């Protein structure tokens, strides 16, 4: 009887050990499979900003839409050539118009692991320069708001954009409150990727000005449900940077910079180290004074550049202390607010508005010389018959006859 009991007990122990071993092996395999599927970067969506009827920023010799497409295709080719297991998906591969929300949806439909949107900046101040990399979030400065406002203005070219974007108007600051409420579940990964990209672009690329990693409410990043960033390669409004950006060999270098960053991020991500040393955006620890303020690049010893930046900052401080009367040309006054990128303004990039009690008054040009303002007014009267010169002082407009 004793032998039978021992035999029974031993059989049950053996069965339990087999079962436990099988369960452990199965669990380890399942977890390993889950880890691989969770940690591998298998798909990347590359978004060439603007396109088709939307040229984006326009320089003396180039258009943003052409530069972004060239860099996007070069970047995709590098990834496909070096990573056979990574699928590259483009939001556009030719000169076509793609709506902002559709760009993010392309990434969502394909279950992409990364979304990179490529752009080129512009500024009414032609001295503005440098590369910046952006993540989704609430803007922390007026300058950051202006960058996102320019990019978001593309939606005015879309049909019924107001209802499609839930009443969002790119020209009204109130609309950007939505991004304050947004919970970004991929912020850590996005910040890490942005920091690596920015470092590669500034230290290795042809554009040296470092405008840092920042955050703002970009509609193109809004609905993409994965780590996503937006890169502003440089400024087409800066003749020196435009001359760099339009050259094919420099576009190749820029694509290589972004590719190198992708490789570094991919390696860290797939090793599970991506949450270590997460950087903050520049907005969180410094105040960007204006769009034309640029942080000196990380490896630069250029005394001249430092003096230029300091001079800009001193000039802004002086202007803040004692507002100077300037002259502009008023080209329109209407009761309804419309985006400054609307077709009504014939493609002018420096249009601003001043709100009065009953009207939104749209002006263009910014001169200290009345003669220059009158010269611009004369050239504009072909497209804007009622144009006239106004003096601008403390956000007030006074007609000058």
C-alpha positions in Angstrom: 0.0 0.0 0.0 2.9 2.2 0.9 4.6 1.6 -2.4 1.4 2.4 -4.3 1.0 5.7 -2.4 4.6 6.7 -3.1 4.2 5.8 -6.7 1.0 7.9 -6.9 2.7 10.8 -5.1 5.8 10.7 -7.3 3.7 10.6 -10.5 1.7 13.7 -9.4 4.9 15.6 -8.5 6.4 14.6 -11.8 3.3 15.8 -13.6 3.2 19.1 -11.7 6.9 19.7 -12.6 6.2 19.0 -16.2 3.2 21.3 -16.2 5.0 24.0 -14.4 8.0 23.7 -16.8 5.7 23.8 -19.8 3.9 26.9 -18.4 7.1 28.7 -17.7 8.6 28.0 -21.1 5.4 29.0 -22.8 5.2 32.2 -20.8 8.8 33.1 -21.5 8.3 32.5 -25.2 5.0 34.4 -25.2 6.6 37.3 -23.3 9.6 37.3 -25.6 7.4 37.4 -28.7 5.4 40.2 -27.1 8.6 42.1 -26.3 9.8 41.8 -29.8 6.6 42.9 -31.3 6.5 45.8 -28.8 10.1 46.8 -29.2 10.9 46.4 -32.9 10.6 49.4 -35.2 9.1 47.9 -38.3 7.4 50.8 -40.0 8.2 54.5 -40.4 6.1 57.2 -42.1 8.0 60.0 -43.7 6.0 63.1 -44.4 7.2 65.7 -46.9 5.6 68.9 -45.8 3.2 70.8 -48.1 2.8 69.9 -51.8 0.7 70.6 -54.9 -1.3 73.8 -54.6 0.4 74.5 -51.2 4.0 75.6 -51.8 4.8 76.2 -48.2 7.6 78.7 -47.6 8.8 80.5 -50.7 12.4 81.7 -51.0 14.1 83.7 -53.8 14.9 80.6 -55.8 13.0 77.7 -54.2 9.8 76.4 -52.6 9.5 74.5 -49.4 7.4 71.7 -50.9 10.3 70.7 -53.3 13.0 70.7 -50.7 11.0 68.6 -48.2 10.0 66.1 -50.9 13.7 65.6 -52.0 14.9 65.1 -48.4 12.0 62.8 -47.6 12.7 60.5 -50.6 16.5 60.5 -49.9 15.8 59.6 -46.2 13.4 56.8 -47.1 15.9 55.4 -49.6 18.7 55.3 -47.0 16.4 53.4 -44.5 15.2 50.9 -47.1 18.7 50.3 -48.3 20.1 49.6 -44.8 17.1 48.0 -43.0 15.4 45.4 -45.1 13.0 44.7 -42.1 11.8 48.3 -41.9 8.9 49.4 -44.2 9.1 53.0 -45.3 5.7 54.7 -46.1 5.5 58.2 -47.6 2.6 60.6 -47.2 3.5 61.7 -50.7 6.1 60.7 -53.3 5.3 63.5 -55.8 4.1 67.0 -55.9 0.5 66.6 -54.7 -1.6 68.2 -52.0 -2.3 66.0 -48.9 -4.6 67.3 -46.2 -3.0 67.6 -42.7 -5.3 65.2 -40.9 -4.8 62.6 -43.7 -1.0 62.6 -43.1 -1.5 61.4 -39.6 -4.2 59.0 -40.6 -1.8 57.4 -43.1 0.5 56.6 -40.2 -2.4 55.2 -38.1 -3.9 53.0 -40.8 -0.5 51.4 -41.3 0.2 51.0 -37.6 3.5 52.9 -38.0 6.1 53.0 -35.2 7.4 56.4 -36.1 6.2 59.5 -37.9 8.7 62.2 -39.1 7.4 65.3 -40.8 9.9 67.4 -42.7 9.6 71.2 -43.2 11.5 74.4 -44.0 10.9 77.6 -42.0 10.5 81.2 -43.1 10.4 84.5 -41.2 9.8 88.2 -42.1 13.2 88.8 -40.4 15.6 87.6 -43.0 18.3 87.1 -40.3 16.4 84.3 -38.6 18.4 81.1 -39.1 18.9 77.6 -37.8 17.4 74.1 -37.4 14.7 73.2 -34.9 12.9 69.9 -34.1 9.4 69.9 -32.6 7.2 67.6 -30.6 3.5 67.7 -30.1 2.3 69.8 -27.2 1.3 73.2 -25.9 3.4 76.1 -27.0 5.4 77.8 -24.3 6.3 81.0 -26.1 4.9 83.4 -28.6 7.6 82.4 -31.0 6.6 78.7 -30.8 3.0 79.7 -31.4 4.0 81.6 -34.6 5.8 78.6 -36.0 2.8 76.2 -35.5 0.4 78.9 -36.7 2.3 79.1 -40.0 2.3 75.4 -40.5 -1.4 75.0 -39.4 -2.5 77.7 -41.8 -2.4 75.0 -44.6 -5.9 73.8 -43.5 -7.4 76.9 -45.0 -6.8 75.3 -48.4 -8.9 72.4 -47.4 -12.7 72.1 -48.0 -14.8 72.6 -44.9 -11.8 72.8 -42.7 -13.7 74.4 -39.8 -15.9 71.4 -39.1 -13.2 68.8 -40.0 -10.9 70.3 -37.4 -13.6 70.9 -34.8 -13.8 74.6 -35.3 -10.0 75.1 -35.1 -8.8 78.4 -36.6 -5.1 78.7 -37.0 -5.1 82.5 -36.6 -6.8 82.6 -33.2 -4.8 81.8 -30.0 -7.9 80.5 -28.3 -7.9 77.5 -30.7 -4.6 76.3 -29.4 -6.1 75.6 -25.9 -7.0 72.2 -27.3 -3.3 71.2 -27.2 -3.0 72.1 -23.5 -5.6 69.4 -22.8 -3.9 66.8 -25.0 -2.4 63.8 -23.3 0.6 62.6 -25.3 1.2 59.0 -24.5 4.4 59.0 -26.7 6.0 62.2 -25.3 9.1 60.5 -23.9 9.9 58.6 -27.1 9.1 61.7 -29.2 11.4 63.9 -27.1 14.2 61.3 -27.3 14.0 61.1 -31.1 13.8 64.9 -31.4 16.8 65.4 -29.3 18.9 62.9 -31.3 17.8 64.4 -34.6 18.5 67.9 -33.4 22.0 67.0 -32.2 22.8 65.2 -35.5 21.5 68.0 -37.6 23.4 70.7 -35.8 26.7 69.0 -35.2 27.0 67.1 -38.5 24.7 68.9 -41.0 25.2 71.9 -43.3 22.8 74.2 -41.3 24.6 75.1 -38.1 22.2 77.4 -36.2 20.7 75.5 -33.2 17.1 76.5 -32.4 16.7 73.6 -30.1 14.0 71.0 -29.4 10.6 72.7 -28.8 6.9 71.9 -28.6 3.8 73.4 -30.1 0.4 72.4 -31.4 1.0 71.1 -34.9 -2.1 69.7 -36.6 0.0 67.4 -38.7 1.2 65.6 -35.5 -2.1 65.8 -33.7 -3.7 62.5 -34.6 -0.7 60.4 -35.3 -0.8 57.7 -32.5 2.9 57.0 -32.3 6.1 58.8 -31.5 6.2 61.7 -33.9 8.3 64.8 -34.6 8.4 67.7 -37.0 11.8 69.0 -38.3 12.3 72.6 -39.6 15.5 72.2 -41.6 16.3 75.9 -41.9 15.0 79.2 -43.3 14.3 79.9 -46.9 13.9 83.6 -45.9 17.6 83.6 -45.1 19.5 83.8 -48.4 22.5 82.0 -47.0 20.5 79.1 -45.7 18.4 79.0 -48.9 21.6 78.7 -50.9 22.5 75.7 -48.8 19.1 74.0 -48.8 18.6 74.1 -52.6 21.8 72.1 -53.3 21.2 68.4 -53.9 24.4 67.4 -52.1 23.3 69.3 -49.0 19.8 67.7 -49.1 21.7 64.4 -49.3 23.7 65.4 -46.1 20.5 66.4 -44.3 18.9 63.1 -45.2 22.0 61.3 -43.9 21.8 63.3 -40.6 18.2 62.3 -40.0 19.1 58.7 -41.0 21.9 58.6 -38.5 19.6 59.8 -35.8 17.0 57.2 -36.8 19.7 54.5 -36.4 20.7 55.7 -32.9 17.1 56.0 -31.8 16.2 52.5 -33.2 19.1 50.9 -31.4 18.2 52.5 -28.1 14.5 51.8 -28.5 15.0 48.1 -29.3 17.2 47.7 -26.4 14.6 49.2 -24.1 16.8 52.1 -23.1 14.6 54.8 -24.6 13.2 56.2 -21.3 16.7 56.9 -19.9 17.8 60.5 -19.8 14.7 62.0 -21.4 15.5 65.6 -22.4 13.2 68.5 -21.8 12.2 71.0 -24.6 14.0 74.3 -24.6 10.6 75.9 -23.8 10.6 74.2 -20.4 13.8 75.8 -19.1 14.4 79.0 -21.2 12.3 81.8 -22.7 12.7 82.1 -26.5 12.6 85.9 -26.9 11.5 86.1 -30.5 11.6 84.1 -33.8 14.9 85.7 -34.7 16.7 84.7 -31.5 18.9 81.7 -32.2 20.9 79.5 -29.8 24.6 79.2 -30.9 25.3 75.8 -32.4 26.9 73.2 -30.1 30.3 73.1 -31.8 30.6 76.7 -33.0 33.4 79.1 -32.1 32.0 81.9 -34.3 32.5 85.1 -32.4 30.8 87.0 -35.2 27.7 84.9 -34.9 27.6 85.4 -31.2 27.9 89.2 -31.6 25.1 89.1 -34.2 22.7 87.3 -31.9 23.6 89.6 -29.0 23.0 92.6 -31.2 19.5 91.2 -32.1 18.7 90.7 -28.4 19.9 94.2 -27.5 17.9 95.7 -30.3 14.7 93.9 -29.1 15.3 95.0 -25.6 15.7 98.6 -26.7 12.5 98.3 -28.9 10.6 96.9 -25.9 11.6 99.8 -23.8 10.8 102.5 -26.3 8.4 101.4 -29.1 9.4 103.0 -32.4 7.0 104.3 -35.0 7.1 102.2 -38.2 5.3 102.3 -41.5 3.3 99.6 -43.2 0.8 99.4 -46.0 -2.9 98.6 -45.2 -4.3 96.3 -47.9 -7.6 95.2 -46.4 -10.1 96.0 -43.6 -13.0 93.5 -43.0 -15.3 92.5 -40.1 -14.5 88.8 -40.3 -11.1 87.3 -39.3 -9.4 85.3 -42.0 -6.0 83.6 -42.0 -3.1 85.7 -43.2 -2.3 82.9 -45.6 -5.6 83.2 -47.4 -5.6 83.6 -51.2 -7.0 87.1 -50.8 -3.4 88.3 -49.9 -1.9 87.1 -53.2 0.8 84.9 -51.6 2.4 87.7 -49.5 4.2 86.1 -46.5 4.4 89.1 -44.1 0.7 89.9 -43.7 -0.4 90.8 -40.2 -3.6 92.2 -38.8 -4.6 94.7 -36.1 -8.0 94.3 -34.5 -10.0 97.5 -34.0 -13.5 97.8 -32.5 -15.3 96.9 -35.7 -12.6 95.6 -38.2 -9.6 93.4 -38.7 -7.1 95.6 -40.5 -4.5 93.7 -42.5 -1.1 95.3 -43.1 2.1 94.3 -44.9 5.6 95.6 -44.9 7.5 97.1 -41.9 9.7 100.2 -42.5 11.3 102.9 -40.5 11.4 105.0 -43.7 8.1 106.5 -45.0 9.6 106.7 -48.5 10.1 102.9 -48.6 6.6 102.3 -47.3 5.2 104.6 -50.1 7.2 102.7 -52.6 5.8 99.4 -51.5 2.3 100.9 -51.5 2.6 102.0 -55.1 3.7 98.5 -56.2 0.8 96.9 -54.3 -1.9 99.0 -55.7 -2.1 96.8 -58.8 -3.4 93.9 -56.6 -4.8 95.9 -53.8 -6.5 99.0 -55.2 -7.4 100.6 -51.9 -3.9 100.2 -50.4 -2.5 103.1 -48.4 0.4 103.8 -46.0 -0.2 103.7 -42.2 1.9 104.6 -39.3 2.1 101.8 -36.7 2.8 102.6 -33.1 1.9 100.5 -30.1 -0.5 98.4 -32.2 -2.4 101.4 -33.4 -2.7 102.3 -37.1 -2.8 105.9 -38.3 -3.3 106.7 -42.0 -0.5 108.7 -43.7 -1.5 110.7 -46.7 
